[in-house]
Amino acid sequence: MVIPIAAAEIVTCGVPQGVRVCTGLSCALAGGEDLLVRLPDVLGPGMPVAPAPCLGRCDGAPAVLADGRPVTGADAEAVLAAIDAAAGAGACAAPRAEHVGYDAYRAAGGYGLLQDCADGRLDPESVVVMLMASRLRGLGGGGEPTGRKWRAARNAPAPRLLAVDVGVPAPGTFKDRHYLERDPHRFLEGAFIAAWAIGAGTIRLTVGPEFPDLAALLADELARLRADPPVPGLPHVVSGAARAADVAAEPSRLVHNPETLYWVPDILGRGAEWFAARGKHGRRGLRSFSVSGRVREPGVKLVPAGTTMRELLDEHCGGMQDGHVFYAYRPGGAGVLLPAALADVPLDFDTLERYGSSIGAGAIVVLSDRDAGRAAALGMAAIS
């Protein structure tokens, strides 16, 4: 059986030359704005320097994109070194994170579930039912139950399109990059299964200019998959030049967050209860949080749904940085700061609305007593 996917497309937006300095809240707390002021004098007039609202690397604040090369924990010397390394090599030659490549993923049983779909051992309705039972919801901020979303997409008029922004940063959010850089085929298998389940004719993967290294990694791994397809008839990668025509021909779209698709193979392989039973405080499921700011150990934290901010901070982030006292946190994307007094509210869908906030995409920025007042207000204004 041929999986009914006519094209898989990576759209890259080009890599601007010059230096972009993140001025999002996490990077501002780590000195990004001071670096933005200093770099023009250090680099000279031949190298343009501009602010960026977010580079999707808040766990390595302050972050800089130097001639297409990402620099984390950036200072002037590191930026100069990145510019020298990029000269003649190109942004896509930048070092990439260690990841599970195509051969290793296949050797561990990867794409076996896609094969089950192709061979009829799984059918679209049973997959939808399992996703509903798992309580998987859209993890890009919308929170709509994934199974319900797939069922509605399957009933939409053909032709259909699965669209995924795999590398378009939002302030404070870096969990999608984290998962895609380390295990890209788990996401890709979830995307292929989603397209099969809804009868989509096209998958479109969009990567923003902030992630040239991720775009190159995905292109390489998709080329490996194309050369040795796990399912007969798996289509080739279509160039970005065909994007406008594809969009015009695909009126029915299922738009998904990368992390949501990343969990699909695990849920189908391990069972719905594996995912649903992992919550706490009366909640169900798993949640990934991008945690940055004044914490000792920033990064992506996979925790039971319903984990509180206090639990996240103390049990998963190593507490506050030395000399800092927990003052407030921003629990979602752009939104209001919540005080430390609300640190015992479960971090999940439908729990924070009463306080004028939401879990959003799980982008948590932690502020300390040193960030109170004007600096915090300016940081929130920059991302609103």
C-alpha angles and dihedrals in degrees: 000000000000115000105240097239114122099189145002113205135190112200115197120188099210129261114262115222116237134046126306118192120200113236097178118131098269093047092044089055089052095051102271095138092052089050090051090056095046102044100071090061092045096046099037131224095299094070116064115219121198137169122251123201092220138350096189094245101100091141087066098044130203093047128188134182106214114189088329095313118116117231121190127191081023128195130162094271093051091049092051090049091051092051090051091048092049093052107109094351103077129224095274089061090065116123113273132213118264106265145171104265128207097269094049092046092051092045090056092053098270118162090023090117091051087053089052089054092049093047095047098249086121124038127200096249094051089050091051091049091051092050090050090051091049092059090227109166133184106286097197093082104277096089096202113156106263096220091053090048092052093048091052091047091050090054093049119103117277140277096063134191132203108209122190128178097210097174114020107122125222121193111286094000122121106135094102092054089047094056097039094050092052106036109012096162093058087061093042092051089051090050093050091048091050091051090049092048095052096036094243118176096202140033115202119194115191121198120187125222090257090074110048091146092053091048090053093047093051092046091052094047093047089051089054090049091049092051092052107020117199090215124039112253097023104159129245126251114271119217121248089247089078094056100101093051092046093052092049091051096047110064097161110071135182107199115200140181114235096236092054090058091042091067096048097087092048093050094048092044099043100030134255094276091060089069101030097051097058100083130102139202090040095309128116133218139022129292132197117210128194101217122190140143125068097356122120094230113031120184144092111323120195107201140156114281109261095038109149126232090248091053091046092050098044102034103033109022102044092244127272126333115267112284094015127111120205107257110158145336139212106222103191139014117302108349147104124317115246119213124241087252087074094052092112096062111110112254102231144102115301095013104093103041092092088063094050095257140088140207090248111170092339095260103156122185116185121209130195136210087271091063098054122125126003099009093054092046091052091048092053092046090055093060102035 
